[in-house]
């Protein structure tokens, strides 16, 4: 995974087709402290939500969600 020069927001899921979203978030955070990360996941496990937030995600939204809710967050 390489980041583009203009990327400001990363929308991540816990289960990604080619890996783990939490691990990707850790890597992204090391590369860009200013990157806004939001998890969008069907995984509603409180431990995963906490881990995502501890890594540095600004929010963790569970699926299904309203697009308006995501936009407001």
C-alpha positions as CSV (number, residue, x, y, z in Angstrom):
1,X,0.0,0.0,0.0
2,X,1.5,3.3,-1.1
3,X,-0.1,6.6,-0.2
4,X,-0.8,9.3,-2.8
5,X,0.6,12.8,-2.3
6,X,-2.9,14.4,-1.9
7,X,-4.5,11.8,0.4
8,X,-6.0,13.4,3.5
9,X,-8.7,10.9,4.6
10,X,-8.5,7.1,4.7
11,X,-11.7,5.0,5.0
12,X,-10.7,1.6,6.3
13,X,-12.4,-1.7,7.2
14,X,-11.2,-4.3,9.6
15,X,-11.5,-7.0,7.1
16,X,-9.8,-6.0,3.8
17,X,-9.5,-8.3,0.8
18,X,-5.7,-8.2,1.0
19,X,-5.0,-7.8,4.7
20,X,-6.0,-6.5,8.0
21,X,-7.3,-2.9,8.3
22,X,-5.9,-2.4,11.8
23,X,-2.4,-3.3,10.6
24,X,-2.8,-1.0,7.6
25,X,-3.9,1.8,9.9
26,X,-0.7,1.3,12.0
27,X,1.4,1.6,8.9
28,X,-0.5,4.6,7.6
29,X,-0.2,6.3,11.0
30,X,3.6,5.8,11.0
31,X,3.8,7.5,7.5
32,X,1.4,10.3,8.1
33,X,0.6,11.7,11.5
34,X,-1.9,14.2,10.0
35,X,-3.9,11.6,8.0
36,X,-7.6,11.4,9.1
37,X,-8.6,7.7,9.4
38,X,-12.1,6.5,9.8
39,X,-13.1,2.8,10.2
40,X,-16.3,1.6,8.5
41,X,-16.9,-1.9,9.5
42,X,-19.5,-4.6,10.2
43,X,-17.3,-5.7,13.1
44,X,-19.1,-4.3,16.1
45,X,-16.8,-5.7,18.7
46,X,-15.9,-3.1,21.4
47,X,-12.3,-4.4,21.6
48,X,-11.8,-3.7,17.8
49,X,-13.4,-0.3,18.1
50,X,-11.1,0.6,21.0
51,X,-8.0,-0.8,19.1
52,X,-8.9,1.2,16.0
53,X,-9.2,4.4,18.1
54,X,-6.0,3.7,20.0
55,X,-4.1,3.4,16.7
56,X,-5.3,6.9,15.9
57,X,-8.5,6.6,13.9
58,X,-10.8,9.6,14.5
59,X,-13.9,7.5,14.4
60,X,-15.3,3.9,14.0
61,X,-18.6,3.7,12.3
62,X,-20.5,0.4,12.1
63,X,-22.2,-0.9,9.1
64,X,-24.9,-0.4,8.0
65,X,-24.7,3.4,8.3
66,X,-26.4,6.4,6.7
67,X,-24.2,8.3,4.3
68,X,-25.4,11.5,6.0
69,X,-24.1,10.2,9.3
70,X,-20.7,9.5,7.9
71,X,-20.6,12.9,6.3
72,X,-21.4,14.6,9.6
73,X,-18.8,12.6,11.4
